[in-house]
Amino acid sequence: MRMNRREFLQTGAAVTGTAIFMGLGASTLFGAGNATRLIRSSIETVTLNNGVKMPILGFGTLYLRDEPGERCVADAISLGYRLLDTATIYGNEDAVGAGIKRSGVDREELFVTSKVWVDDSGYEETKRAFETSLNKLDLEYLDLYLIHRPRGDVHGSWKAMEELYKEGKIKAIGVSNFTAAQIQDLMDNFSVIPAVNQIETHAFFQQPDELEFLNQHNIKHQAWSPFAQGRNGYFTNETLGEIGEKYGKTNAQVALRWHYQRGIITIPRTSQKEHMMENVNIFDFELSEPEMQKIASLDLNKTQFPEWE
Ligand SMILES: NC(=O)c1ccc[n+]([C@@H]2O[C@H](COP(=O)([O-])OP(=O)(O)OC[C@H]3O[C@@H](n4cnc5c(N)ncnc54)[C@H](OP(=O)(O)O)[C@@H]3O)[C@@H](O)[C@H]2O)c1
């Protein structure tokens, strides 16, 4: 079955491989099996601790700014992505908002995350920063708003976010780069438990203890830099490559599938349509337990971004 663009946009993210390859003109990038087999990029959702549904795979937008950023966001949405991850500090909320408009997809179909930066920590500051983010994105509400880093007046920020959440201006609130102890502190002092903790997580920094803590408290683990931005030879890693060969998948796809099987939400970023397509095409194979273990053995248990510490 082939769908034209209009039908595709109307039916959400259920698309055929054929339709996507017509759009991309890049069938040589993927195995013939992938190109001809019917694939569904309809992305599964997870249910957050307040009942809100969130796609388990989305689109990261760090460094994607201005018109090229806008185009990337529109392309990603047209290929089936529904979760978009931005932040005040990325300087691209306006481009993300413009990309959403350009895509033609209804706002209600999308899940938009932004984050309050450390300079805006505190009650009044967070309220102001939130309004600025909404205006830049040109949206009426956010699906998820995160404290970007645990710095400054975290309690003041969380109080403001709880109020915005209760007013319906944010569907869910959460944190990013928080330790278990910092999350415990919020749980001890406030009524709304964070829905998500977005932290650095990839094959070289797997965060198993954080994952266990978050699972125990029904808080979703979201990975930032699921490819470690390609550092440490991620895309040429032999272990990921050997596993991928068996399924006709790339290192990127094996990595994203591994995150998915751990129950972790990912937001890979790419500026290339071919990679957008590749990164969403991970739902038609399954890693075995020994393969999951092999990838677990790649853990170096340290950040690949020491400059951000
Ligand atoms: N909360 C936080 O503190 C925090 C921190 C960092 C990031 N984040 C969020 O997490 C998102 C993802 O992390 P990230 O942007 O740092 O890095 P990433 O997603 O780990 O890696 C992005 C890099 O991977 C390349 N890439 C993507 N798909 C590929 C594929 N299939 N094959 C080969 N190369 C591929 C991209 O290059 P091409 O463009 O050439 O494809 C780009 O250079 C961010 O965009 C942001 O939304 C949050």
The ligand as an SDF file (V2000), in Angstrom:
LIG
                    3D

 48 52  0  0  0  0  0  0  0  0999 V2000
   19.2840   17.2140   29.2310 N   0  0  0  0  0  0  0  0  0  0  0  0
   20.5340   17.4050   28.8550 C   0  0  0  0  0  0  0  0  0  0  0  0
   21.3910   17.8450   29.6380 O   0  0  0  0  0  0  0  0  0  0  0  0
   20.9290   17.0320   27.4530 C   0  0  0  0  0  0  0  0  0  0  0  0
   22.2830   16.9910   27.0930 C   0  0  0  0  0  0  0  0  0  0  0  0
   22.6150   16.6170   25.7850 C   0  0  0  0  0  0  0  0  0  0  0  0
   21.6070   16.3060   24.8840 C   0  0  0  0  0  0  0  0  0  0  0  0
   20.2900   16.3830   25.2400 N   0  0  0  0  0  0  0  0  0  0  0  0
   19.1920   16.0270   24.2980 C   0  0  0  0  0  0  0  0  0  0  0  0
   19.4820   14.7420   23.7660 O   0  0  0  0  0  0  0  0  0  0  0  0
   19.4800   14.8260   22.3380 C   0  0  0  0  0  0  0  0  0  0  0  0
   20.4060   13.7880   21.7260 C   0  0  0  0  0  0  0  0  0  0  0  0
   21.7450   13.9670   22.1590 O   0  0  0  0  0  0  0  0  0  0  0  0
   22.8960   14.6720   21.2850 P   0  0  0  0  0  0  0  0  0  0  0  0
   22.2790   15.5870   20.3220 O   0  0  0  0  0  0  0  0  0  0  0  0
   23.8660   15.2410   22.2530 O   0  0  0  0  0  0  0  0  0  0  0  0
   23.6540   13.4940   20.5630 O   0  0  0  0  0  0  0  0  0  0  0  0
   23.3220   12.0350   19.9410 P   0  0  0  0  0  0  0  0  0  0  0  0
   21.8850   11.9370   19.5700 O   0  0  0  0  0  0  0  0  0  0  0  0
   23.9170   11.0240   20.8500 O   0  0  0  0  0  0  0  0  0  0  0  0
   24.2260   12.0630   18.6340 O   0  0  0  0  0  0  0  0  0  0  0  0
   24.0410   12.9930   17.6130 C   0  0  0  0  0  0  0  0  0  0  0  0
   25.0950   12.7140   16.5440 C   0  0  0  0  0  0  0  0  0  0  0  0
   24.8710   11.4150   15.9810 O   0  0  0  0  0  0  0  0  0  0  0  0
   24.8780   11.4910   14.5560 C   0  0  0  0  0  0  0  0  0  0  0  0
   23.8930   10.5140   14.0760 N   0  0  0  0  0  0  0  0  0  0  0  0
   22.5750   10.4840   14.3390 C   0  0  0  0  0  0  0  0  0  0  0  0
   21.9960    9.4100   13.7770 N   0  0  0  0  0  0  0  0  0  0  0  0
   22.9820    8.7330   13.1290 C   0  0  0  0  0  0  0  0  0  0  0  0
   23.0020    7.5350   12.3670 C   0  0  0  0  0  0  0  0  0  0  0  0
   21.9130    6.8140   12.1690 N   0  0  0  0  0  0  0  0  0  0  0  0
   24.1950    7.1290   11.8570 N   0  0  0  0  0  0  0  0  0  0  0  0
   25.3390    7.8460   12.0790 C   0  0  0  0  0  0  0  0  0  0  0  0
   25.3700    9.0020   12.7750 N   0  0  0  0  0  0  0  0  0  0  0  0
   24.1940    9.4400   13.3090 C   0  0  0  0  0  0  0  0  0  0  0  0
   24.4770   12.9000   14.2300 C   0  0  0  0  0  0  0  0  0  0  0  0
   25.0740   13.2910   13.0140 O   0  0  0  0  0  0  0  0  0  0  0  0
   24.1900   13.6200   11.6770 P   0  0  0  0  0  0  0  0  0  0  0  0
   23.4750   14.9150   11.9770 O   0  0  0  0  0  0  0  0  0  0  0  0
   25.2100   13.6940   10.6210 O   0  0  0  0  0  0  0  0  0  0  0  0
   23.2520   12.4750   11.5100 O   0  0  0  0  0  0  0  0  0  0  0  0
   25.0770   13.6970   15.3910 C   0  0  0  0  0  0  0  0  0  0  0  0
   26.4150   14.0530   15.1050 O   0  0  0  0  0  0  0  0  0  0  0  0
   19.8930   16.2700   22.0840 C   0  0  0  0  0  0  0  0  0  0  0  0
   19.6920   16.6590   20.7550 O   0  0  0  0  0  0  0  0  0  0  0  0
   19.0740   16.9870   23.1070 C   0  0  0  0  0  0  0  0  0  0  0  0
   17.7380   17.1320   22.6830 O   0  0  0  0  0  0  0  0  0  0  0  0
   19.9410   16.7420   26.5280 C   0  0  0  0  0  0  0  0  0  0  0  0
  1  2  1  0
  2  3  2  0
  2  4  1  0
  4  5  1  0
  4 48  2  0
  5  6  2  0
  6  7  1  0
  7  8  2  0
  8  9  1  0
  8 48  1  0
  9 10  1  0
  9 46  1  0
 10 11  1  0
 11 12  1  0
 11 44  1  0
 12 13  1  0
 13 14  1  0
 14 15  2  0
 14 16  1  0
 14 17  1  0
 17 18  1  0
 18 19  2  0
 18 20  1  0
 18 21  1  0
 21 22  1  0
 22 23  1  0
 23 24  1  0
 23 42  1  0
 24 25  1  0
 25 26  1  0
 25 36  1  0
 26 27  1  0
 26 35  1  0
 27 28  2  0
 28 29  1  0
 29 30  1  0
 29 35  2  0
 30 31  1  0
 30 32  2  0
 32 33  1  0
 33 34  2  0
 34 35  1  0
 36 37  1  0
 36 42  1  0
 37 38  1  0
 38 39  2  0
 38 40  1  0
 38 41  1  0
 42 43  1  0
 44 45  1  0
 44 46  1  0
 46 47  1  0
M  CHG  2   8   1  16  -1
M  END
$$$$
